[in-house]
Amino acid sequence: MTAVSPTQPPTTPTHRLSPAASPSAPVDSAPGGPARRRGLDWRVRFAVLALIWGFSFLLIKVGTHGYAPFQVTFGRLFFGTAVLAVAMAVRRERLPRGLRTWGHLMVAGFFLNALPFSLFAYAELTIPSTLAGICNATSPLWGMALSLVALSEDRPTRRRVAGLGIGFIGVLTVLGAWQGFSGLDVTGTALALLASLSYPVGWIYVRRTLAGSSHSHLSLTGAQLLLATLQLAVVTPVFTALPTRFPVVPLLAIVALGALGTGLAMLLQYGLVAEVGPTTATMVTYFIPVIATAAGVLLLGERLGWNTPVGALVVLAGAALTQSRRQP
């Protein structure tokens, strides 16, 4: 996603529309034939995408109940890559060519998938899934701060700078700064915030290196996830022992996290970007912490102080302001 997510993230160069794509066209046209409407309204797909990504933090928490964080991340990437491989086979897409492209995708896979997915998994060993979901919502704030330095074309405006300040006030509210961060697991929270920072680092890298690529969206993302999976395949055996037992519920959570939260979610997002445009499609970002919080409280019994939802709303308001652009 261009402005999301966590478990998102996944996000690649690929979320840009091609010049021929029409953000406002809700129909497909067959050559020489009548227009054919999409089977499912975009609003329904938008809601499904928000639910999938919102529940991803709950699935991470459940997965870590039976498996090590690196194993959760490897499984997530493996099953997500499998879904995209099937989609590529159905659409007869090929992996991109060129060593330079693969080198850039290796870096993108690290910052957009392998690193943040692993950090969130380790963070949720000690923090609630609700807090992890809210930390994920800070990605647009980090992105705004980094883009002011790294992207010369992103000129700061008063509204966007104000959004940055408001957003970080929201973060301090969530963390209970006036109480001296009492009762807060500093390590887990720091890992979740670093995971959220990793996404915009990856986006900026992709924007500088792969934005003009001629390869298809699906091809680039499939290759990126494949490389991230290989990275975890190397790291996981080094830092974790092979499981002696395989708890079913955590395993199913990992399968769902990969197949739905990574593979299917990316396919849904591409369809939304092509149909309604990237601005509307990325609004899903602002629903993720709400769903993650509701899922954690209702299904995992996680406790919620007043400052958590209030701070989350402030974070989302600030993030929305940082994404605003001056109308021509």
Wavefront OBJ file of the C-alpha trace (Angstrom):
o trace
v 0.000 0.000 0.000
v 1.135 3.433 -0.597
v 0.267 4.661 2.859
v -0.322 1.582 4.927
v -0.032 -1.053 6.668
v 1.530 -3.230 8.632
v 0.913 -6.290 8.042
v 0.670 -4.593 5.308
v 2.500 -4.347 4.130
v 2.951 -4.860 2.034
v 3.474 -2.324 -0.413
v 5.537 -2.054 -3.505
v 6.309 0.248 -6.394
v 3.453 -1.361 -7.863
v 0.720 0.619 -6.334
v 1.004 3.342 -8.910
v -1.491 3.353 -11.718
v -0.224 2.927 -15.227
v -0.957 5.817 -17.603
v -3.650 3.742 -19.257
v -5.487 2.913 -16.054
v -8.634 4.793 -15.190
v -9.246 5.255 -11.454
v -12.884 6.039 -11.994
v -13.804 3.195 -14.308
v -15.739 0.468 -12.474
v -16.111 -1.778 -15.502
v -13.916 -4.032 -17.575
v -14.190 -3.957 -21.324
v -13.453 -6.888 -23.542
v -11.953 -5.997 -26.928
v -14.717 -5.670 -29.425
v -17.394 -6.528 -26.886
v -19.699 -4.813 -24.390
v -18.506 -3.526 -21.038
v -18.491 -6.115 -18.250
v -19.110 -5.000 -14.663
v -16.973 -6.288 -11.827
v -18.565 -9.061 -9.799
v -18.269 -7.380 -6.394
v -18.818 -3.726 -5.584
v -15.605 -1.909 -4.618
v -17.098 -0.822 -1.288
v -17.544 -4.452 -0.276
v -13.958 -5.253 -1.275
v -12.771 -2.166 0.611
v -14.544 -3.391 3.758
v -13.120 -6.906 3.344
v -9.604 -5.485 2.958
v -9.991 -3.367 6.098
v -11.203 -6.398 8.057
v -8.369 -8.605 6.815
v -5.653 -6.122 7.689
v -7.334 -5.143 10.962
v -7.480 -8.780 12.109
v -3.860 -9.388 11.081
v -2.590 -8.158 14.448
v -4.833 -10.615 16.257
v -3.551 -13.427 14.014
v 0.055 -12.463 14.774
v -0.677 -12.630 18.500
v -2.330 -16.055 18.175
v 0.509 -17.317 15.979
v 3.141 -16.356 18.556
v 1.303 -18.449 21.161
v 2.613 -21.569 19.427
v 5.575 -20.533 17.305
v 8.620 -18.268 17.442
v 8.243 -14.800 15.873
v 10.582 -15.609 12.958
v 8.574 -18.770 12.298
v 5.353 -16.754 12.265
v 6.867 -14.320 9.784
v 8.296 -17.061 7.571
v 4.943 -18.831 7.458
v 3.174 -15.599 6.686
v 5.500 -14.803 3.792
v 5.457 -18.385 2.504
v 1.666 -18.613 2.279
v 1.354 -15.047 0.971
v 3.855 -15.792 -1.784
v 1.975 -18.988 -2.637
v -1.243 -17.019 -3.200
v 0.512 -14.542 -5.490
v 2.216 -17.402 -7.355
v -1.193 -18.907 -8.103
v -2.498 -15.506 -9.242
v 0.533 -15.063 -11.505
v 0.020 -18.519 -13.011
v -3.671 -17.835 -13.658
v -2.872 -14.486 -15.310
v 0.205 -15.923 -17.070
v 2.492 -13.341 -15.526
v 6.256 -13.827 -15.447
v 8.762 -12.767 -12.831
v 10.727 -9.625 -13.683
v 14.106 -9.832 -15.389
v 17.342 -7.997 -14.752
v 19.802 -8.246 -11.875
v 19.362 -4.587 -10.999
v 15.592 -4.995 -10.643
v 16.053 -8.075 -8.445
v 18.595 -6.210 -6.333
v 16.165 -3.358 -5.725
v 13.378 -5.833 -4.949
v 15.642 -7.561 -2.423
v 15.977 -4.280 -0.507
v 12.253 -3.542 -0.887
v 11.347 -7.012 0.384
v 13.507 -6.460 3.454
v 12.102 -3.053 4.459
v 8.492 -3.649 3.392
v 8.021 -7.268 4.406
v 10.766 -9.238 6.177
v 11.797 -6.561 8.702
v 8.424 -5.041 9.724
v 6.621 -8.394 9.809
v 9.332 -9.799 12.090
v 9.382 -6.722 14.326
v 5.602 -6.812 14.804
v 5.763 -10.522 15.640
v 8.452 -9.919 18.285
v 6.611 -6.845 19.596
v 3.425 -8.819 20.197
v 5.234 -11.174 22.524
v 5.005 -8.417 25.137
v 2.432 -5.852 23.984
v -1.288 -6.225 23.162
v -2.363 -6.580 19.552
v -4.415 -3.396 20.023
v -1.284 -1.357 20.739
v 0.538 -2.947 17.792
v -2.321 -1.971 15.473
v -2.250 1.615 16.695
v 1.550 1.796 16.329
v 1.103 0.671 12.741
v -1.065 3.740 12.126
v 1.980 5.949 12.699
v 3.489 4.902 9.339
v 2.107 7.946 7.480
v 3.626 10.182 10.164
v 7.057 8.593 9.764
v 6.613 8.793 6.005
v 5.845 12.496 6.163
v 8.898 13.182 8.330
v 11.217 11.166 6.082
v 9.842 12.519 2.814
v 10.633 16.084 3.881
v 14.275 15.041 4.005
v 14.567 12.408 1.308
v 12.132 13.556 -1.378
v 12.739 17.052 -2.656
v 9.437 17.103 -4.556
v 7.445 16.671 -1.339
v 7.255 20.277 -0.196
v 6.074 20.787 3.379
v 2.872 22.748 3.934
v 1.527 24.183 7.173
v -1.279 21.646 7.173
v 1.052 18.668 6.740
v 3.532 19.872 9.334
v 0.630 20.464 11.732
v -0.566 16.930 11.010
v 2.868 15.595 11.896
v 2.822 17.396 15.247
v -0.754 16.345 16.028
v 0.018 12.748 15.132
v 2.945 12.489 17.507
v 0.878 14.088 20.277
v -1.541 11.226 19.657
v 1.314 8.726 19.970
v 2.297 10.212 23.341
v -1.341 10.004 24.420
v -1.554 6.319 23.506
v 1.670 5.615 25.395
v 0.540 7.558 28.500
v 3.478 9.966 28.518
v 2.023 12.055 31.403
v 2.250 8.949 33.603
v 5.913 8.403 32.761
v 4.932 5.500 30.459
v 3.992 3.525 33.565
v 3.040 -0.091 32.839
v 4.234 0.182 29.251
v 6.541 -2.446 27.794
v 9.156 -0.171 26.277
v 10.931 -2.822 24.212
v 7.787 -4.207 22.584
v 6.406 -0.747 21.854
v 9.730 0.385 20.378
v 9.799 -2.673 18.107
v 6.260 -1.926 16.858
v 7.163 1.709 16.161
v 10.339 0.622 14.339
v 8.217 -1.722 12.236
v 5.976 1.202 11.311
v 9.055 3.265 10.433
v 10.359 0.495 8.184
v 7.427 0.855 5.765
v 8.062 4.467 4.676
v 11.803 3.744 4.419
v 10.892 1.004 1.959
v 8.385 3.204 0.114
v 10.932 5.959 -0.392
v 13.513 3.466 -1.643
v 11.006 1.961 -4.068
v 9.928 5.387 -5.265
v 13.529 6.283 -6.060
v 14.476 2.995 -7.740
v 11.474 1.161 -9.167
v 8.760 3.740 -9.810
v 9.426 3.720 -13.554
v 9.633 -0.049 -13.934
v 7.911 -1.554 -16.981
v 7.067 -4.779 -15.147
v 3.529 -5.448 -13.986
v 2.340 -4.765 -10.450
v 1.724 -8.437 -9.774
v 5.091 -9.505 -11.159
v 7.054 -7.059 -8.997
v 5.134 -7.852 -5.836
v 5.384 -11.593 -6.380
v 9.145 -11.297 -6.769
v 9.404 -9.013 -3.727
v 7.531 -11.453 -1.498
v 9.564 -14.363 -2.859
v 12.807 -12.605 -1.940
v 11.484 -11.689 1.518
v 10.525 -15.341 2.038
v 14.035 -16.438 1.087
v 15.488 -13.937 3.562
v 13.403 -15.446 6.365
v 14.245 -18.974 5.179
v 17.900 -18.150 5.853
v 17.389 -16.293 9.134
v 14.768 -18.503 10.817
v 16.858 -21.711 11.229
v 19.739 -19.663 12.651
v 17.725 -17.990 15.425
v 15.015 -20.560 16.147
v 14.851 -24.296 16.753
v 12.652 -26.576 14.696
v 9.285 -26.972 16.468
v 8.825 -30.296 18.253
v 5.057 -29.963 18.066
v 2.679 -28.074 15.801
v -0.260 -26.481 17.676
v -3.216 -26.355 15.299
v -4.828 -23.014 16.193
v -1.613 -20.950 15.976
v -0.731 -22.760 12.730
v -4.115 -21.921 11.222
v -3.626 -18.315 12.316
v -0.298 -18.194 10.439
v -1.855 -19.721 7.321
v -4.675 -17.154 7.429
v -2.196 -14.352 8.104
v -0.228 -15.270 4.992
v -2.924 -16.365 2.579
v -5.436 -13.665 3.525
v -3.513 -10.897 5.309
v -0.693 -10.821 2.757
v -1.605 -12.631 -0.469
v -5.324 -11.973 -0.918
v -5.089 -8.513 0.653
v -2.553 -7.394 -1.944
v -4.732 -8.649 -4.790
v -7.737 -6.816 -3.335
v -5.736 -3.632 -2.998
v -4.546 -3.703 -6.606
v -8.128 -4.020 -7.784
v -9.213 -1.089 -5.616
v -6.355 1.141 -6.788
v -7.173 0.386 -10.421
v -10.895 1.006 -9.930
v -11.215 3.940 -7.549
v -7.682 5.355 -7.493
v -4.883 5.240 -4.917
v -6.239 8.073 -2.753
v -9.529 6.331 -2.006
v -7.945 2.873 -1.816
v -5.397 3.891 0.798
v -8.103 5.300 3.061
v -8.301 1.726 4.335
v -5.308 2.664 6.497
v -7.537 4.624 8.857
v -9.856 1.698 9.552
v -7.104 -0.779 10.451
v -6.373 0.384 14.050
v -10.098 0.596 14.804
v -10.659 -3.009 13.707
v -7.448 -4.199 15.371
v -8.537 -2.613 18.657
v -12.039 -4.076 18.487
v -10.679 -7.538 17.653
v -8.140 -7.469 20.479
v -10.664 -6.347 23.086
v -13.569 -8.564 22.049
v -11.752 -11.756 21.039
v -8.551 -11.714 23.088
v -9.884 -9.902 26.148
v -7.196 -7.218 26.015
v -7.690 -4.274 28.354
v -8.190 -0.817 26.959
v -7.589 2.421 28.865
v -9.299 5.652 27.837
v -6.058 7.068 26.439
v -5.672 4.283 23.868
v -8.747 5.021 21.701
v -8.462 8.779 22.257
v -4.800 8.779 21.283
v -5.545 6.550 18.295
v -8.094 9.054 16.986
v -5.551 11.863 17.363
v -2.945 9.773 15.506
v -5.369 9.112 12.659
v -6.327 12.788 12.438
v -2.674 13.782 12.222
v -1.945 11.065 9.658
v -4.847 12.252 7.516
v -3.479 15.808 7.541
v 0.005 14.633 6.542
v -1.487 12.915 3.490
v -3.403 15.983 2.326
v -2.268 17.775 -0.802
v -2.911 21.303 -1.989
v -5.552 21.275 -4.703
v -4.389 22.671 -8.060
l 1 2 3 4 5 6 7 8 9 10 11 12 13 14 15 16 17 18 19 20 21 22 23 24 25 26 27 28 29 30 31 32 33 34 35 36 37 38 39 40 41 42 43 44 45 46 47 48 49 50 51 52 53 54 55 56 57 58 59 60 61 62 63 64 65 66 67 68 69 70 71 72 73 74 75 76 77 78 79 80 81 82 83 84 85 86 87 88 89 90 91 92 93 94 95 96 97 98 99 100 101 102 103 104 105 106 107 108 109 110 111 112 113 114 115 116 117 118 119 120 121 122 123 124 125 126 127 128 129 130 131 132 133 134 135 136 137 138 139 140 141 142 143 144 145 146 147 148 149 150 151 152 153 154 155 156 157 158 159 160 161 162 163 164 165 166 167 168 169 170 171 172 173 174 175 176 177 178 179 180 181 182 183 184 185 186 187 188 189 190 191 192 193 194 195 196 197 198 199 200 201 202 203 204 205 206 207 208 209 210 211 212 213 214 215 216 217 218 219 220 221 222 223 224 225 226 227 228 229 230 231 232 233 234 235 236 237 238 239 240 241 242 243 244 245 246 247 248 249 250 251 252 253 254 255 256 257 258 259 260 261 262 263 264 265 266 267 268 269 270 271 272 273 274 275 276 277 278 279 280 281 282 283 284 285 286 287 288 289 290 291 292 293 294 295 296 297 298 299 300 301 302 303 304 305 306 307 308 309 310 311 312 313 314 315 316 317 318 319 320 321 322 323 324 325 326 327 328
